[in-house]
Amino acid sequence: MNFPNVDFALLSPSLIVCITALLTMLLVPFLGEKRQAVVAHLSWIGLSIALVAVSQQIGKNITTFGGMFLGDDFSQFFNGIFIVAAMLTIFTSIDYLRRKDNEHGEYYPLILFATYGMMVMASSSNLLVIFLGLEIMSVSLYVLAGFARTELKSTEAAIKYFLLGAFATGFTVFGIAFVYGVTGTFDVAGIINAAFGQSNVDTFLIIGGALLLIGFGFKVAAVPFHMWAPDAYEGAPSPITGFMSAGPKAAAFAAMLRIFSVGFGGTVPHLQTLFWILAVVTMTIGNIMAIRQNSIKRMLAFSSIAHAGYILIALVVGSGEASSAAALYLLAYALTNLGAFMVIALVDSGTKHDEFTSIDTYTGLARKRPYLGLALTLFMLSLAGFPPTAGFMGKFVLFKAAVSQGFYILVVIAVLNSLVSVFYYLRVVVKMFMTEPDGQPIEIPAVPVFLMVALAFAVAAVLLIGVYPQGWFNFAGLTILGAN
């Protein structure tokens, strides 16, 4: 038996995250009362080392494990997003868990395992390995969504997320089975060679692609696979809600971009209409439903659905420029949404009831804590797509890629949806700056050091990407191994 050569340097970022997760999990029973602080600091230190390892792999574009594990710019860009999202979540959680009296040792290892699953998804060209990463990520998130064990909404969030997630898993497995049945390979790059040398595209391959789209559509909360998102976002602990809205969405889109841009490149005329409809319906329903919400977490959940619709434009276009634009959009969205949930988590940590979820709770926040009001305003403006923020640049490069390929109607619909979104984002800003508190305002705790660092980083990153987009877009000029 011949075993493939393994490049451990290429594997080092994901290995470091996995080893850190195992180490923290094993240490928890032996650390006593200080275990939560020790595990938290070990977790972000391990992620920092992994981020350094990612930076060492940029530009190499090599493979290992017989080509199943890739070290291209595409995977390293997304690995950076996952690691940064996990670190910011950990910084947000340190004080939050203590204030909510929810300090359980498995919290940080679960974040690390979820991050590891995301990295496997983005770094593989094999459908089975992508599915393995998907399940590692998903199982961790099912537990994290219900981590507030004493709150009914958290339990409800975990159950709904798990049941619908398991249902979506079935579609993914069936999709992989159909693809393998037609092509005889699980390798993404091999699919195009096996299936598209023929004059006609096999119908069962189209069915397999559609089933995969359903499975991944659940993870990105695309309509009509979005039913879990509002309840899961509202019931999960606030730092985890931010993490769920950033990391898993980026991981699912990374897998979709690799699968459909490389392996299914020849089915573009067949699947393009499906992607087009999915993008329009997702962004439209997401924005319309967001307008109706009075809970800030449910509003951001439907906002997340709308943003998934915008990113689906990259799959409609199917070009390399569109894939790079989607990657930049996902980076901007992850930093912006995580920043918003840092402020939400701080407000949440000051109460043991559900009033914090109401947008009315943020009335007068800017007068009481001006820097928090300004930070949340910046994140809301970025989500709405105002210049000079990262959110604006993400939309600009994505819409530009679509226009260059002649998708004018799709871009017009996306721009109109962006204008609709301005209403509910600015509603939060108006509440913070222009509305007098009615009754006793909620007590907002002092900003802890680690949260202050994370918040400052998010603010700086959102402004830096918006003011200097060229360097970031060049970095997102991804090389996808196996692409034509």
CORZIGI-V733862 format. One line per field, one symbol per residue. phi: phi as a letter, one per 20 degrees, with the letter a starting at -180 (. if undefined). burial: 1 if it has 24 or more other ideal C-beta (glycine too) atoms within 12 Angstrom, else 0. Layout:
phi->???
burial->???
//
This chain:
phi->.deffdeffffggffffffffffffffgfdemfeffffffffffffffffffffffefnelccblmnfddcefgffffgfffffffffffffegegfffelcecfegfgfffffffffffgfddddfffgfffgfgfffffgfffdfffedfffffffffffffffffggfffffffffffedmbeffffffffddeefdeffffffffffffffffffelefeddgffgffffefggffgffffdfffffffffffffeedfdgfegfeeffffffffffffffgfffffeedefffffffffffffffffgffffmeffffffffffffffffffffffffffffffebdcefffffffefmgffecgfffffffgffffffnefddfffffffffffffffdneffffffffffffffggfffgfffffdccffdnffffdffffffffffffffffffffffecfffffffeffddfnfe
burial->0000000001111111111110111011000000111011111101111110110011010111101111111111111111111111111111111011011111111111111111111111111111111111111111111111001011001101110110011011111111110110111111110111000011001111111111111111111011111111111111111111111111111111111111111111011101111111111111111110101111111111111111111111111111111111111111111111111111111110000111111111110110111111111111111100111111111111111010100110111011011101111111111000000011011011011101101110111011001001101111111110
//
